């Protein structure tokens, strides 16, 4: 399930990710019910939980105080709340050392299985798709199998990097940066305890797979962050080895720097350095625009998910592209949610690293010396985690299969089967290798640090696909701090405390313990209210999410999917554009007047029944989303164009034009910083001017207001200024037309990519306008 668009701002995003969010809430409510029923008294909120809760509260505040477009901001705020619940749940459910080991094995096994798929993707899947690019028919068949738009599939197949099941390769790279220190640390810990057994070799193989996949992402930020965090962790853990030889170590580092400098002077090295420098230069442009945005709205930000809407107004004409985030987690948090949210987030990170620091600064603790074989390891099959793995893998396949065509199911089943086999094998391997002591905490902390370093130059701090693994690993790191220095005896005592007091004769829990299991593990007695209060709160949150987010969004998405399947814009699926409209045009040429009317009525009935009515239903189900009214406005214009062909339908066509404009206005009100709503209304006036030449200047004059709004929202786009100049010349406003033509030409000359330049015909027309104005 793709998790790089929590605000549902991209049309390709589907609501399958909401299923995971709903499951987190259900799991939290179930845990609260278990806690209340069995009278489990434990402290829920520590410093990190409190800090993260403050961040969540400030994100919600920014949603209502800063965001102009509330829909994505509201969805992202809920995702932040789910991050908090996930963090709390992991800390609460990992109650014993074996729980920690099992959950950690679950996470690493998932990363290894995706790494295997990424390697397959680089070696087999993507080359196979690239080979079909020269055969359009076969390429369309391949796209139909996986239900992917042709242009998107072509773009992704030409990428030089892998992305596995992620939508964005940087998200996948950050995920691997988070996991690699843990996978490598686990293998090193196994080596120190078991020597070179087959399990140790397999553990190193798992770490190698993650490393290879990370390299295949070609994410310089993730690779560098992993090297820095992993190198720091190794230096801390083995400092008693290298510190006495620090002079030699420093000399070796200096030699490495010199070698790297010499390599940068070679052709290949210069090319690599050039790419890195160019990439960093692009980020400085993003950061500059983000800082200007922050200066305008420092306290509450522009709202979660609204950064991309505001960015075009702050970007320079020479900037390369329009981005959705500033590629820096601190700037993204500040720009989106305000300074208070950023400070709370940074304080939360400080709390996290402060709690792990006592273990990190003494990495070779007393418990480390007891030997790996004499730890808290129990040769017990964790059926709960195996069943959870089965359920999760099956769910992921079902949700993925729902987006595929019948021809694509066998391939997806095979790939899912491959990932599942790898997952179970790796989980069984790692769950059977005990790992304790501060080295585990050090590796987990290094993984969190590696991802945060990557997020300094990459987006993703609010992506569920990145943020959820980040906070899950952070929770496991804090649990590891708790169990990190336990010896075998202290671990056994923890298990006894977990199970309650025992009768020494029968070695079974006493009746009192059976009714008060873990009632006061920490020596603190908790009141009935404190044990029962989380249940109504979490159950209420689950119900609220179901009613306010999950149900409206999934129902609306269902109707939207039904309508889009009939657009016919993708040649894989028959619809209006590729089947019914061409057929209607053929009939308009071949038939007489009466039959033309019948053919047009049939075409209008198709539009109304299969496209317009589902879009109306989508608008009703999720009234805060601007996308359904935008698309409905467009398709009402299509119906209006058909009705306007016949004089007897003039009244009906005028009504359709008015309704199309109303929906465009609705989209503007919901999402005032998105130019698409204004462009839709602009198109209404353009079409009316074409259909009623006698009133053309009147309608074009009204269209200019919308086009001016578009230019103000995206002032560095040369083609928008060209279009505004064209309309101004049509209504004989030559002075204003010349001014916009000059702006279009200037922006064309400053643009650094062809996509931001005028086309050849537009450039020639601007030259003609300017020459004519000069001769006037």
ZICOR-V288293 format. One record per pair of residues at least 4 apart in sequence whose C-alpha atoms are under 8 Angstrom apart, sorted by the first residue. I is the first residue (numbers start at 1). J is the second residue. If there is no record, write none. Layout:
i: (I,I)
j: (J,J)
This chain:
i: (1,1,1,1,1,1,1,2,2,2,2,2,2,3,3,3,3,3,3,3,4,4,4,4,4,4,4,4,4,5,5,5,5,6,6,6,6,6,6,6,7,7,7,7,7,7,7,8,8,8,9,9,9,14,15,15,15,15,16,16,17,18,18,19,20,21,21,21,22,22,22,22,22,23,24,24,24,24,25,25,25,25,25,25,25,26,26,26,27,28,28,28,28,29,29,29,29,29,30,31,31,32,32,32,32,32,33,33,33,34,34,34,35,35,35,35,35,36,36,36,36,38,38,38,39,39,39,39,39,39,40,40,40,40,40,41,41,41,41,41,41,41,41,42,42,42,42,42,44,44,45,45,45,46,47,47,47,48,48,48,48,48,49,49,49,49,50,51,51,51,51,51,51,52,52,52,52,52,53,53,53,54,54,54,55,55,55,55,55,56,56,56,56,56,57,58,58,58,58,59,59,59,59,59,59,59,60,60,60,61,61,61,62,62,62,62,62,62,62,62,62,62,63,63,63,63,63,63,63,63,64,65,65,66,66,66,66,66,67,67,67,67,67,67,68,68,68,68,68,68,68,69,69,69,69,69,69,69,70,70,70,70,70,71,71,71,72,72,72,72,73,73,73,73,73,74,74,75,75,76,76,76,76,77,77,78,79,79,79,80,80,81,82,83,83,83,83,84,85,86,86,86,86,87,87,87,87,87,88,88,89,90,90,90,90,91,91,91,91,91,93,94,94,94,94,95,95,95,96,96,96,96,96,96,97,97,97,97,98,98,98,98,99,100,100,100,100,101,101,101,101,102,102,102,102,103,103,104,104,105,105,105,105,105,106,106,106,106,107,108,108,108,108,108,109,109,109,109,109,109,110,110,111,111,111,111,111,112,112,112,112,112,112,112,112,113,113,113,113,113,114,114,114,114,115,115,115,115,115,115,115,116,116,116,116,116,117,117,117,117,118,118,118,118,118,118,119,119,119,119,119,120,120,121,121,121,121,122,122,122,122,122,123,124,125,126,126,126,127,127,128,129,129,129,129,130,130,130,132,132,132,133,133,135,136,137,138,139,140,140,140,140,141,141,142,143,143,143,143,143,143,144,144,144,144,144,144,145,145,145,145,145,145,146,146,146,146,147,147,147,147,148,148,149,149,150,150,151,152,153,154,155,161,161,161,161,162,162,162,162,163,163,163,163,163,163,163,163,164,164,166,166,166,167,168,169,169,169,170,170,170,170,170,170,171,171,171,171,171,172,172,172,173,173,173,173,173,173,174,174,174,174,174,174,175,175,175,175,175,175,176,176,176,176,176,177,177,177,177,177,177,177,177,177,178,178,178,178,178,178,178,178,178,178,179,179,179,180,180,180,180,180,180,181,181,181,181,181,181,181,182,182,182,182,182,182,183,183,183,183,183,183,184,184,184,185,185,185,185,186,186,186,186,187,187,187,187,187,188,188,189,189,189,189,190,190,190,190,190,190,190,190,191,191,191,192,193,193,193,194,194,194,195,196,196,197,198,199,199,199,200,201,202,202,203,203,203,204,205,206,206,207,208,209,210,211,212,213,214,214,214,214,215,215,218,219,220,220,221,221,221,221,221,221,222,222,222,222,222,223,224,224,225,225,225,225,225,225,225,226,226,226,226,226,227,227,228,228,229,229,229,229,229,230,230,230,230,230,231,232,232,233,233,233,233,234,234,235,235,236,236,236,237,237,237,238,239,240,241,242,242,245,246,247,248,249,250,251,252,253,254,255,256,257,258,259,260,261,262,263,263,264,264,264,264,264,265,265,266,267,268,269,270,271,272,273,274,275,276,277,278,279,280,281,282,282,282,283,283,283,283,284,285,285,285,285,286,286,286,286,286,287,287,287,287,287,288,289,289,289,289,289,290,290,290,290,290,290,290,291,291,291,292,292,293,293,293,293,293,294,294,294,294,294,297,297,297,297,298,298,298,298,299,299,299,299,300,300,300,300,300,301,301,301,301,301,301,302,302,302,302,302,302,302,303,303,303,303,304,304,305,306,306,307,307,307,307,307,307,308,308,308,308,308,309,309,309,310,310,310,311,311,311,311,312,312,312,312,312,313,313,313,313,313,315,315,315,316,317,317,317,317,317,318,318,318,319,319,320,320,320,325,325,326,326,326,326,327,327,327,327,327,327,327,328,328,328,328,328,328,329,329,329,329,329,329,329,329,330,330,330,331,332,332,333,333,333,333,333,334,334,334,334,334,335,337,337,338,339,340,341,342,343,344,345,346,347,348,349,350,351,352,352,352,353,353,354,355,355,356,356,356,356,356,356,356,357,358,359,359,359,359,359,359,360,360,360,360,362,363,363,363,364,364,364,364,365,365,365,365,366,366,367,367,367,367,368,368,368,368,370,370,370,371,372,372,372,373,373,374,375,375,375,375,376,376,376,376,376,377,379,382,383,384,385,386,386,387,388,389,389,390,391,392,393,393,393,394,395,396,397,397,397,397,398,399,400,401,401,401,404,404,405,408,409,410,411,412,413,414,415,416,417,418,419,420,421,422,423,424,425,426,427,428,429,430,435,436,436,436,436,436,437,437,437,437,437,437,438,438,438,438,438,439,440,440,440,440,441,441,441,441,441,441,442,443,444,444,444,444,444,445,445,445,446,447,447,448,448,448,448,449,450,451,451,452,453,454,455,455,455,460,460,461,461,462,462,463,463,464,465,466,467,468,469,470,471,472,473,474,475,476,477,478,479,480,481,483,486,486,487,488,489,490,491,492,493,494,495,496,496,496,497,497,497,498,498,498,499,499,499,499,500,500,500,500,500,500,500,501,501,501,502,502,502,502,502,502,503,503,503,503,504,509,509,510,511,512,513,519,519,520,520,520,526,526,527,528,529,530,532,533,534,535,536,537,538,539,540,541,542,543,544,544,545,545,546,546,547,547,548,549,550,551,552,552,552,553,553,553,554,555,555,555,556,556,556,556,556,556,556,557,557,558,558,559,559,559,559,559,560,560,560,560,560,561,562,562,562,562,563,563,563,563,563,563,564,564,565,565,566,566,566,566,566,566,567,567,567,567,568,568,568,568,568,568,568,569,569,569,569,570,570,571,574,574,575,575,576,576,576,577,577,578,579,580,580,581,581,582,583,584,584,584,584,585,586,587,587,587,588,588,588,591,591,592,593,594,595,596,597,597,598,599,600,600,600,601,602,603,604,604,604,604,605,606,606,607,607,607,607,608,608,608,609,609,610,611,611,612,612,612,612,613,614,615,615,615,615,615,616,616,616,616,617,618,618,618,619,619,619,619,624,625,625,626,626,626,626,626,626,627,627,628,629,629,629,629,629,630,630,630,630,630,630,630,631,632,632,632,633,633,633,633,633,633,633,633,634,634,634,635,636,636,636,636,636,637,637,637,637,637,638,639,639,640,640,640,640,640,641,641,643,643,643,643,644,644,644,644,645,646,649,650,651,652,653,654,655,656,657,657,658,659,660,660,660,661,661,661,661,662,663,664,664,664,664,664,665,665,665,665,666,667,667,667,668,668,668,668,668,671,672,673,674,674,675,675,675,675,675,676,677,678,678,678,678,678,679,679,679,679,680,681,681,681,682,682,682,682,682,683,683,684,685,685,685,685,685,686,686,686,686,687,688,688,688,689,689,689,689,689,689,689,690,692,695,696,697,697,697,698,699,700,700,700,701,701,702,703,704,704,704,704,705,706,707,707,707,708,708,709,710,710,711,711,711,711,716,717,717,717,717,717,718,718,718,718,718,718,718,718,718,718,719,719,719,719,719,720,720,721,721,721,721,721,722,722,722,722,722,722,723,724,724,724,725,725,725,725,725,725,725,726,726,727,727,728,728,728,728,728,729,729,729,733,734,734,735,736,737,738,738,738,738,739,740,741,741,741,741,742,742,742,743,744,744,745,745,745,745,746,747,747,748,748,748,749,751,751,752,753,754,758,758,759,760,761,762,763,764,765,766,767,768,769,770,771,772)
j: (16,17,165,166,396,399,400,13,17,165,166,167,465,17,166,167,463,464,465,466,166,167,168,171,460,463,464,465,466,9,10,13,463,72,75,76,79,462,463,464,71,72,73,74,75,76,305,13,14,72,13,72,305,557,19,553,554,557,20,399,21,22,550,23,24,25,79,82,26,542,545,546,550,27,28,82,85,86,29,82,85,538,539,541,542,30,539,542,31,32,85,89,538,33,535,538,539,542,34,35,89,36,532,534,535,538,37,532,535,38,39,40,39,40,41,531,532,40,531,532,535,515,516,517,516,517,518,519,528,531,516,517,518,519,531,518,519,520,525,526,527,530,531,519,520,521,522,526,88,92,49,50,88,50,51,348,351,52,348,349,351,352,53,84,87,88,54,55,344,345,347,348,351,56,84,344,345,348,57,81,84,58,341,344,59,341,342,344,345,60,77,80,81,84,61,62,337,340,341,63,77,80,303,304,337,341,64,74,77,65,66,300,66,67,300,301,302,303,304,336,337,338,67,70,73,74,77,303,304,337,70,300,303,300,301,302,303,337,73,301,302,303,304,306,302,303,306,670,671,672,673,73,303,306,670,671,672,673,74,303,624,670,671,75,624,625,76,304,305,306,77,303,304,305,306,78,304,79,549,80,304,305,462,81,304,82,83,462,464,84,462,85,86,87,467,468,471,88,89,90,468,471,472,91,471,472,474,475,92,475,93,94,472,475,476,95,475,476,478,479,99,99,100,103,479,99,100,498,100,483,491,494,495,498,101,376,483,491,102,376,377,378,103,104,476,479,480,105,431,434,435,106,382,385,431,107,385,108,476,109,426,427,430,431,110,385,389,427,111,112,179,182,183,427,113,422,423,424,426,427,114,423,115,175,176,179,210,116,206,207,209,210,422,423,426,117,419,420,422,423,118,164,165,419,119,164,209,210,212,213,214,120,209,213,419,422,121,164,415,419,122,162,163,164,213,216,123,162,212,213,216,124,125,125,126,162,164,126,127,161,162,216,127,128,129,130,157,158,131,157,132,133,139,142,157,154,157,158,136,138,139,139,154,139,140,141,142,143,144,150,571,572,145,572,146,147,148,149,150,153,572,148,405,407,408,572,573,404,405,406,407,408,409,403,404,405,408,403,404,405,408,152,153,153,570,154,570,155,156,157,158,159,169,216,217,218,169,213,216,217,167,168,169,170,171,172,173,217,169,172,171,172,465,171,172,173,217,219,174,217,219,222,458,459,175,459,460,465,466,176,217,466,177,214,217,219,222,223,178,222,451,454,455,466,179,451,465,466,469,470,180,210,211,213,214,181,214,222,223,225,226,447,450,451,182,226,446,447,448,449,450,451,469,470,183,210,447,184,207,210,211,226,447,185,226,230,443,444,446,447,186,440,443,444,446,447,187,203,204,206,207,210,188,204,207,189,439,440,443,190,203,435,440,191,200,203,204,207,192,204,193,372,435,439,194,195,200,203,372,433,434,435,195,196,200,372,371,372,373,200,372,373,200,200,201,201,202,203,429,433,204,205,206,429,207,429,430,208,209,210,426,211,212,213,214,215,216,217,218,219,222,223,219,223,223,223,224,276,225,453,454,455,457,458,226,450,451,453,454,227,228,454,229,449,450,451,452,453,454,230,231,447,450,451,231,450,232,450,233,446,447,449,450,234,443,446,447,450,235,236,446,237,442,443,446,238,239,239,242,360,361,363,363,364,439,242,243,244,245,246,249,249,250,251,252,253,254,255,256,257,258,259,260,261,262,263,264,265,266,269,270,268,269,270,272,273,269,270,270,271,272,273,274,275,276,277,278,279,280,281,282,283,284,285,286,319,320,287,326,327,457,288,289,315,316,319,290,315,323,326,327,291,326,327,328,331,292,293,311,314,315,316,294,311,314,326,331,332,335,295,331,335,296,314,297,310,311,314,335,298,301,334,335,338,301,302,335,338,334,335,338,339,337,338,339,340,336,337,338,339,340,334,335,336,337,338,339,306,307,310,335,336,337,338,307,335,336,337,336,337,336,310,336,311,324,325,332,335,336,312,322,323,324,325,324,673,674,314,673,713,315,322,323,324,322,713,714,715,716,712,713,714,715,716,319,322,716,716,716,717,747,750,751,750,751,752,751,752,751,752,753,332,459,331,332,458,459,331,332,455,456,457,458,459,332,455,456,457,458,459,333,455,456,457,458,459,460,461,334,342,456,335,336,459,337,338,339,341,342,338,339,340,341,342,339,341,342,342,343,344,345,346,347,348,349,350,351,352,353,354,355,356,474,478,357,445,358,478,481,360,441,442,445,477,478,481,361,362,363,438,441,442,481,484,438,439,441,442,438,438,439,442,368,369,438,439,369,437,438,485,370,485,437,485,486,487,436,437,438,485,374,375,487,375,434,435,436,377,434,488,434,436,487,488,434,487,488,491,492,434,432,386,387,388,389,390,424,391,392,393,424,394,395,396,397,416,420,398,399,400,401,412,413,416,402,403,404,405,409,412,408,409,409,412,413,414,415,416,417,418,419,420,421,422,423,424,425,426,427,428,429,430,431,432,433,434,440,440,480,483,484,485,441,480,483,484,485,486,442,480,481,484,485,443,444,477,480,484,445,477,478,480,481,484,446,447,448,473,474,476,477,449,474,477,450,451,473,452,470,473,474,453,454,455,470,456,457,458,459,460,461,466,467,466,467,466,467,467,468,468,469,470,471,472,473,474,475,476,477,478,479,480,481,482,483,484,485,491,490,491,491,492,493,494,495,496,497,498,499,500,501,502,501,518,521,517,518,521,509,513,517,518,509,510,513,514,516,517,518,509,510,513,506,507,508,509,510,513,507,508,509,510,508,513,514,514,515,516,517,525,526,524,525,526,530,531,531,532,533,534,536,537,538,539,540,541,542,543,544,545,546,547,548,549,549,550,550,551,551,552,552,553,554,555,556,621,622,557,621,622,558,559,618,621,560,617,618,619,620,621,622,561,618,562,618,563,614,615,617,618,564,614,615,618,628,565,566,610,611,614,567,610,611,612,614,615,568,611,573,575,573,574,575,576,610,611,575,576,577,611,573,574,575,576,577,578,579,575,576,577,578,574,578,578,578,579,579,580,580,581,607,581,582,582,583,584,603,585,603,586,587,588,599,600,603,589,590,591,596,599,592,596,599,595,596,596,597,598,599,600,601,646,602,603,604,642,643,605,606,607,608,639,642,643,609,610,611,611,612,635,639,612,613,639,613,614,614,615,635,616,632,635,636,617,618,619,628,629,631,632,620,628,629,632,621,622,623,628,623,625,628,629,670,629,670,630,666,667,668,670,671,631,667,632,633,663,664,666,667,634,663,664,667,676,677,680,635,636,660,663,637,659,660,661,662,663,664,680,638,660,680,639,640,656,657,659,660,641,656,657,660,684,642,643,656,644,653,654,656,657,645,653,649,650,652,653,649,650,653,691,649,650,653,654,655,656,657,658,659,660,661,684,662,663,664,681,684,665,680,681,684,666,667,668,677,678,680,681,669,677,678,681,670,671,672,677,672,673,674,677,678,677,677,713,678,713,679,709,710,713,714,680,681,682,706,707,709,710,683,706,707,710,684,685,703,706,686,703,704,706,707,687,703,688,689,699,700,702,703,690,699,700,703,691,692,696,699,693,695,696,697,698,699,700,696,696,699,700,701,730,731,702,703,704,727,731,705,731,706,707,708,724,727,728,709,710,711,720,724,712,724,713,714,720,715,717,720,721,747,721,744,747,756,757,722,743,744,745,746,747,748,756,757,758,723,744,756,757,758,724,744,725,740,741,743,744,726,740,741,744,762,766,727,728,737,740,729,736,737,738,739,740,741,730,737,731,737,732,733,734,736,737,733,734,737,737,738,773,739,740,741,742,769,770,773,743,744,745,766,769,770,746,766,770,747,748,758,749,758,763,766,750,751,757,756,757,758,757,756,757,756,757,758,762,763,763,764,765,766,767,768,769,770,771,772,773,774,775,776)
